[in-house]
Amino acid sequence: MRRHPVDLLSFISGLLVLAVGLLLLSGNLDQVPMEWVGPVAVIGVGVMIAVAARPRRESEGDSQETAPEGPEAS
């Protein structure tokens, strides 16, 4: 099985969900300033959308063009 490249967007999103889950599990919500939760969440979603929308770079193996096959190739 070949290893695939790391998807940082998914990794960071998973860490964020893990942190929120641990915070909810601990019950220490009274220490979180709730006036910051909404704006931080919106900014985080915006950053994730911007990162996901960026153009992908082709790897060197993907940029090789193949010769056309068939009768018109001759």
Distance bins in CASP14 RR format, pairs under 12 A and 6 or more apart:
PFRMAT RR
TARGET T0000
AUTHOR 0000-0000-0000
RMODE 2
METHOD distances of the structure
MODEL  1
4 10 0 0 0 0 0 1 0 0 0 0 0
4 59 0 0 0 0 0 1 0 0 0 0 0
5 11 0 0 0 0 0 1 0 0 0 0 0
5 56 0 0 0 0 0 1 0 0 0 0 0
5 57 0 0 0 0 0 1 0 0 0 0 0
5 59 0 0 0 0 1 0 0 0 0 0 0
5 62 0 0 0 0 0 1 0 0 0 0 0
6 12 0 0 0 0 0 1 0 0 0 0 0
7 13 0 0 0 0 1 0 0 0 0 0 0
7 14 0 0 0 0 0 1 0 0 0 0 0
7 48 0 0 0 0 0 1 0 0 0 0 0
7 51 0 0 0 0 0 1 0 0 0 0 0
7 52 0 0 0 0 1 0 0 0 0 0 0
7 56 0 0 0 0 0 1 0 0 0 0 0
8 14 0 0 0 0 0 1 0 0 0 0 0
8 15 0 0 0 0 0 1 0 0 0 0 0
8 47 0 0 0 0 0 1 0 0 0 0 0
8 48 0 0 0 0 0 1 0 0 0 0 0
8 51 1 0 0 1 0 0 0 0 0 0 0
8 52 0 0 0 0 0 1 0 0 0 0 0
8 54 0 0 0 0 0 1 0 0 0 0 0
9 15 0 0 0 0 0 1 0 0 0 0 0
9 16 0 0 0 0 0 1 0 0 0 0 0
9 44 0 0 0 0 0 1 0 0 0 0 0
9 45 0 0 0 0 0 1 0 0 0 0 0
9 46 0 0 0 0 0 1 0 0 0 0 0
9 47 0 0 0 0 1 0 0 0 0 0 0
9 48 1 0 0 1 0 0 0 0 0 0 0
9 49 0 0 0 0 1 0 0 0 0 0 0
9 50 0 0 0 0 0 1 0 0 0 0 0
9 51 1 0 1 0 0 0 0 0 0 0 0
9 52 1 0 1 0 0 0 0 0 0 0 0
9 53 0 0 0 0 0 1 0 0 0 0 0
9 54 0 0 0 0 1 0 0 0 0 0 0
9 56 0 0 0 0 0 1 0 0 0 0 0
10 16 0 0 0 0 0 1 0 0 0 0 0
10 17 0 0 0 0 0 1 0 0 0 0 0
10 48 0 0 0 0 1 0 0 0 0 0 0
10 51 0 0 0 0 0 1 0 0 0 0 0
10 52 0 0 0 0 1 0 0 0 0 0 0
11 17 0 0 0 0 0 1 0 0 0 0 0
11 18 0 0 0 0 0 1 0 0 0 0 0
11 48 0 0 0 0 0 1 0 0 0 0 0
11 51 0 0 0 0 0 1 0 0 0 0 0
12 18 0 0 0 0 0 1 0 0 0 0 0
12 19 0 0 0 0 0 1 0 0 0 0 0
12 44 0 0 0 0 1 0 0 0 0 0 0
12 47 0 0 0 0 1 0 0 0 0 0 0
12 48 1 0 0 1 0 0 0 0 0 0 0
12 51 0 0 0 0 1 0 0 0 0 0 0
12 52 0 0 0 0 0 1 0 0 0 0 0
13 19 0 0 0 0 0 1 0 0 0 0 0
13 20 0 0 0 0 0 1 0 0 0 0 0
13 44 0 0 0 0 1 0 0 0 0 0 0
13 45 0 0 0 0 1 0 0 0 0 0 0
13 47 0 0 0 0 0 1 0 0 0 0 0
13 48 1 0 0 1 0 0 0 0 0 0 0
13 49 0 0 0 0 0 1 0 0 0 0 0
13 51 0 0 0 0 0 1 0 0 0 0 0
13 52 0 0 0 0 1 0 0 0 0 0 0
14 20 0 0 0 0 1 0 0 0 0 0 0
14 21 0 0 0 0 0 1 0 0 0 0 0
14 22 0 0 0 0 0 1 0 0 0 0 0
14 48 0 0 0 0 0 1 0 0 0 0 0
15 21 0 0 0 0 0 1 0 0 0 0 0
15 22 0 0 0 0 0 1 0 0 0 0 0
16 22 0 0 0 0 0 1 0 0 0 0 0
16 23 0 0 0 0 0 1 0 0 0 0 0
16 40 0 0 0 0 0 1 0 0 0 0 0
16 41 0 0 0 0 1 0 0 0 0 0 0
16 44 0 0 0 0 1 0 0 0 0 0 0
16 45 0 0 0 0 0 1 0 0 0 0 0
16 47 0 0 0 0 0 1 0 0 0 0 0
16 48 0 0 0 0 1 0 0 0 0 0 0
17 23 0 0 0 0 0 1 0 0 0 0 0
17 24 0 0 0 0 0 1 0 0 0 0 0
17 48 0 0 0 0 0 1 0 0 0 0 0
18 24 0 0 0 0 0 1 0 0 0 0 0
18 25 0 0 0 0 0 1 0 0 0 0 0
19 25 0 0 0 0 0 1 0 0 0 0 0
19 26 0 0 0 0 0 1 0 0 0 0 0
19 32 0 0 0 0 0 1 0 0 0 0 0
19 40 0 0 0 0 0 1 0 0 0 0 0
20 26 0 0 0 0 0 1 0 0 0 0 0
20 27 0 0 0 0 0 1 0 0 0 0 0
20 29 0 0 0 0 0 1 0 0 0 0 0
20 32 0 0 0 0 0 1 0 0 0 0 0
20 37 0 0 0 0 1 0 0 0 0 0 0
20 40 0 0 0 0 0 1 0 0 0 0 0
20 41 0 0 0 0 1 0 0 0 0 0 0
21 27 0 0 0 0 0 1 0 0 0 0 0
21 28 0 0 0 0 0 1 0 0 0 0 0
21 29 0 0 0 0 0 1 0 0 0 0 0
22 28 0 0 0 0 1 0 0 0 0 0 0
22 29 0 0 0 0 0 1 0 0 0 0 0
23 29 1 0 0 1 0 0 0 0 0 0 0
23 30 0 0 0 0 0 1 0 0 0 0 0
23 31 0 0 0 0 1 0 0 0 0 0 0
23 32 1 0 0 1 0 0 0 0 0 0 0
23 37 0 0 0 0 0 1 0 0 0 0 0
24 32 0 0 0 0 0 1 0 0 0 0 0
26 32 0 0 0 0 0 1 0 0 0 0 0
29 37 0 0 0 0 1 0 0 0 0 0 0
32 38 0 0 0 0 0 1 0 0 0 0 0
32 40 0 0 0 0 0 1 0 0 0 0 0
32 41 0 0 0 0 0 1 0 0 0 0 0
33 39 0 0 0 0 0 1 0 0 0 0 0
33 40 0 0 0 0 1 0 0 0 0 0 0
34 40 0 0 0 0 0 1 0 0 0 0 0
34 41 0 0 0 0 0 1 0 0 0 0 0
36 42 0 0 0 0 0 1 0 0 0 0 0
36 43 0 0 0 0 0 1 0 0 0 0 0
37 43 0 0 0 0 0 1 0 0 0 0 0
37 44 0 0 0 0 0 1 0 0 0 0 0
38 44 0 0 0 0 1 0 0 0 0 0 0
38 45 0 0 0 0 0 1 0 0 0 0 0
39 45 0 0 0 0 0 1 0 0 0 0 0
39 46 0 0 0 0 0 1 0 0 0 0 0
40 46 0 0 0 0 0 1 0 0 0 0 0
40 47 0 0 0 0 0 1 0 0 0 0 0
41 47 0 0 0 0 0 1 0 0 0 0 0
41 48 0 0 0 0 0 1 0 0 0 0 0
42 48 0 0 0 0 0 1 0 0 0 0 0
42 49 0 0 0 0 0 1 0 0 0 0 0
43 49 0 0 0 0 0 1 0 0 0 0 0
43 50 0 0 0 0 0 1 0 0 0 0 0
44 50 0 0 0 0 1 0 0 0 0 0 0
44 51 0 0 0 0 1 0 0 0 0 0 0
44 52 0 0 0 0 0 1 0 0 0 0 0
45 51 0 0 0 0 0 1 0 0 0 0 0
45 52 0 0 0 0 0 1 0 0 0 0 0
46 52 0 0 0 0 1 0 0 0 0 0 0
46 53 0 0 0 0 1 0 0 0 0 0 0
47 53 0 0 0 0 0 1 0 0 0 0 0
47 54 0 0 0 0 0 1 0 0 0 0 0
48 54 0 0 0 0 0 1 0 0 0 0 0
56 62 0 0 0 0 1 0 0 0 0 0 0
57 63 0 0 0 0 1 0 0 0 0 0 0
58 64 0 0 0 0 1 0 0 0 0 0 0
58 65 0 0 0 0 0 1 0 0 0 0 0
66 73 0 0 0 0 0 1 0 0 0 0 0
67 73 1 0 0 1 0 0 0 0 0 0 0
67 74 0 0 0 0 0 1 0 0 0 0 0
68 74 0 0 0 0 0 1 0 0 0 0 0
END
